[in-house]
Amino acid sequence: QLQLVESGGGWVQPGGSLRLSCSASGRSLDGYAIGWFRQAPGNERKRVSCFNSNDGSTYYADSVKGRFTISRDNAKNMVYLQMNSLKPEDTGVYYCHAWSRYWGQGTQVTVSS
């Protein structure tokens, strides 16, 4: 079994930055497509950014392109999401997900003044 634990969320003012971390245990993340989803209050969970397992290419939702950067450290079994120029609409619970069935518990990100 693969366990995922997110950290790094918090409150930040608009324009600020946060770095989310996803720590994996139980097995290696090598070979997994892995990424980040966001769920805003009253909305469905949506994909924000991810690595494609086949070629390592990255995906970013249009709303975060140029502001967010996903990275991974296979040696540490970690995935990160650097979030810059944060906006109030980035508020939500951020989940780490390894396809197709592993989810973390989520970390809250709140962007407000």
N, C-alpha and C positions, 0 to 999 in steps of 0.2 A: 504494500500500500504506500501511496505517496501522500505525505502530509505537507500542507502549505500554510505558512503563517506570515501575514502581512504586518508591517509596521511603518511608522513614519508619518502617519496622518496627523491632523491637527487643525488649528485655526490659523488663517493667514489673511492679511489684507489684500485687496485687489492689487495686482501687479507683483505680488510676492512669489516666492518659490517654495516648493517642498520636494523632498525626494522620498519616494515610497520604496520599500524593500519587501521582497518576498523570499522567505527562507524555506527551502525544501528539505525534507528528510524522508527516510524510508527507502528511497531509491534515487538514482541519478536522474537529473532533468535532461540528460543527453537523449536526443531523439524525440523529445516531446515538443509539440507546438505549445507555446506558453505565452500568456499575455495578461493584460489588465482589462477589466470591465468596470463600469461605473453604473451605480443605481442611484438616481436622484429621488427624493421623496415623491411618492405617487406615480413613479415611472418604472418602466421595465429596465432590466439590466441590459446595458449596451456595451459593445466592444469599443475600447478606447485605443488600444495598441497591442500588437502581438508579434511574435516571431513565428514564421512558417517553419515547420519541422523539416520540410523537404530540402529547402535551399537556404534557410537562414535569413530569407528576406523579411523585411518588416512591413507592418501595416499600421497606419495611423488614421483615425477618424478625421474627417475634414475639419471638424471643430477644434482639433488640437494640433494640427500640422504646423510645424515651425515653432511650437511652444513646448511640446513634450518630446522626450527622448527615452526610448526603451533600451535597456542594455542587460547583458547577462554575464555572469562569471561562473562558468561550468565547474571550475576547480572548487569554488565555494558553494556550489549548488544554490546560487542566488540569482534573482531577477530584480531589476530596478526600474523605476519610472521617475525620471527627472521631470518635474513640472515647473515651468517658468511662466512668467506673465499671467499668473492665474487670474481667472475671472469668476464672478459670482456664479455663473452657470456651470462652473466646474465642480460646484459643491455636490457631494454625494458620498456614498460608501463605495470604496474602491476594493475590488476583489481580484485576487490572483487566480488564474485558471490554467490548468494543464489539460489539454484535450485528451479525452473528451469528457472526463468525469470527475476531475479533481478540482475542488474549490477551497480557498482559504475562508476564514471567518469574516474578513473584511476589515478595512480601516477607514474611519470617518475623515473626510476632508471638508472643511468649511471655509469658504472664501467670502468674507464680508468686511465692511468697514464699521 
